[in-house]
Every structure is written in structure tokens, then in C-alpha cells.
Amino acid sequence: MKRPPPDPRYSTTADRFRGEIEKAEAAGVTRRRMTLQLTLSDVSQLRRDRSLPVKDISFKDGEMRYLGVKIVPGGVSESQLNYKGRE
């Protein structure tokens, strides 16, 4: 079975999740309560995205973050933003 085509509103993984993070934040969820569970392909795309400002992605203590949100690589067939309610 073929995967559906990517959503045309988002040109990159970074664009897609920037929008989702901002939407969750507007709903009252803090970034430290969010986790990006990404496919290995999406993690690779984020790492190689030359259009991303350096401040948007970080690597510290073996942990990758995008816009301050922790990234958990692999283990899913489709990338998603997870979070635990409001703070």
C-alpha cells in the first residue's frame, strides 16, 4: 500500500512541525511538555535542512531538539507531535 502524498501546505518537516508546535502552544501547552516522535526519515530531513536557522535546532547531551521541543527518533510509521495537557 502506498503512502499518501505529503500535505501540500508544508514544504518541509520543519514547516509542518513549526505550525503544530505553535498551535499547541496557543492552546496552552508549554514546549517542555511536548515531544516530537519522528520517523528516521524526518529526523534526517531536519538535520540536513540548510534553510533552518541554527538557533532552531540543537544537540545537547545526546538529545536533539527542534524549537526547544525534544525529538524522539524512530519507532513510528508517521511523525507526530505529542504533549501532555496544559501546564
Residue pairs with C-beta under 8 A, 6 or more apart in sequence:
7 16
10 16
10 19
12 45
12 49
12 51
13 38
13 42
13 45
13 46
13 49
13 79
14 45
14 46
14 49
14 51
14 52
14 56
14 66
17 36
17 66
17 67
17 69
17 79
17 81
18 67
20 81
21 31
21 34
21 66
21 67
21 69
21 81
24 34
24 81
24 83
25 31
27 86
28 86
28 87
29 83
29 84
29 85
29 86
29 87
30 87
31 67
31 68
31 69
32 68
33 83
33 84
33 85
33 87
34 69
34 70
34 81
34 82
34 83
35 69
35 70
35 71
35 72
35 81
35 82
35 83
36 66
36 69
36 70
36 71
36 72
36 79
36 80
36 81
36 82
37 72
37 75
37 76
37 79
37 80
37 81
37 82
38 46
38 71
38 72
38 73
38 74
38 76
38 79
39 74
39 76
39 77
39 78
39 79
40 73
40 74
42 79
43 64
43 71
43 73
43 74
46 52
46 57
46 64
46 66
46 71
47 57
47 64
56 66
56 67
57 64
57 65
57 66
58 64
58 65
59 65
63 70
63 71
64 70
64 71
64 73
65 71
69 81
